[in-house]
Amino acid sequence: MVVRFEQGRVTGYLVESRDLCLLGPDEVVRVAFDRILEISVAKEMFFLGNQKSIFMGVALWEGGLPMDLLPGEGMLELLLGEEISPGK
């Protein structure tokens, strides 16, 4: 996921992977920014199988150079919730 900012405002975003690049991903991705950057990605974008968690990292870039990484080493583990069937 690449989010572009200019003067503190989101000016665009796209989703990249080895196999595809979504230039207008509004159906599967939502981006919001005020003081906190929030990104929502539809589960259909991931091949999760029976996984209970996913790992991710965040990199902030400016002028083509990395400025900060989160976490500084390794990856963040995000636990996935269970699917709830309608009527439960």
N, C-alpha and C positions, 0 to 999 in steps of 0.2 A: 504494500500500500504506500503510495507516494502522495503526500499532501503538500501543496504549495501555498506559501504565505507571502503577502506583500503588505507592508505597513500594518502588521498585526491582524490582518484579515485573511481568511481562506480564499484563495483565488482559483483553486481547482484541485482535483484529485483524480487518481487513477489507480487501478489494481494491476499489478504485474506478477507473472509467474513464469516458470520455464516454458509453459505451453501457450500462454495467452496474455493479452494486454487489453483490459477493458477501459476505454477512454471515457465512456459515459456510464459509469456503474451505478446510476441512481436507483436501479431496481434491487440491488443487493448490498449496497453500502450507503451509510449515512455518516456525515461528518459535521461536527458542531465545534465552535471555538469561541470562548469569551476569555476567561482566565485559564480555563482547563480545556485541553483538546480531548474530545470524545469521538470515538470511532465505533460504529456498529457494522458488523459484517454478517450477512446471512449464513446460517450453518450450511446451506447448500453449496457454498463456495469451498468447503473443506471435505476431504475424504476421511471421515472420522472413524468409520467402522464401529468397533466396540470400545474405542479409547475413552478413558475416564478423565484425561487431561490433555492439554496441548502446551507447547512451549513456544515462547516468542521473545523477541528483543526489539528495542526501539532505538533508532539512531536519528539524531538531529543533525542536519547538514546546512551549511551556509556557504554560498559561493563555490559549490562543488567540493567542499571539504567537510569531513565529519567534525562536529563541535562537541557532541555529548552522546553517551550511550547509557541505556538503562536495561538491565543492571550493568554495572561496570565490568563484570565478568560473568560468564555463563549465560543462562536464559531464565526468563520468568516462567513459572509453571502456572497455568490457569486451569483450575478444576472445572469440569463440565457438569452441569446439572442434569438431572434425569428428565426424560420426556414425560409429560403428563398427558394421559389420554383424555379426550373430551368426556365429560360425564363423571369424572372422578373427583 
